Amino acid sequence: MIYLWEEPFFSEEDPGRAFEDAYKKWYPFLSRQRREKVQALRMEKDRRQSVAVFLLLRYALWEEYGIGTVPSFVYAGGKPELMGEEFSAIHMNLSHCDSGCA
């Protein structure tokens, strides 16, 4: 299944302020691993994309498999793979661009 997020995740009027407000709202839904990754990114655009694609993954895991567990990743060959027994049969790919994520 493919999930796309094309609508603006943050307000275009004041993107910096909008990101901070939205990040506070969505913070509880991010894993510690994802929060650390987001905080390490220098470009706001990259931080926005990282938050949005992670939330889209959580939504897809719930919709497709009924999994509400916060996912963590192991990086094999530079590509993220879901860690944990309940994710063992799930293969996924995360992608993003300036106007959306999948």
Disulfide bonds with the S-S distance in Angstrom:
none
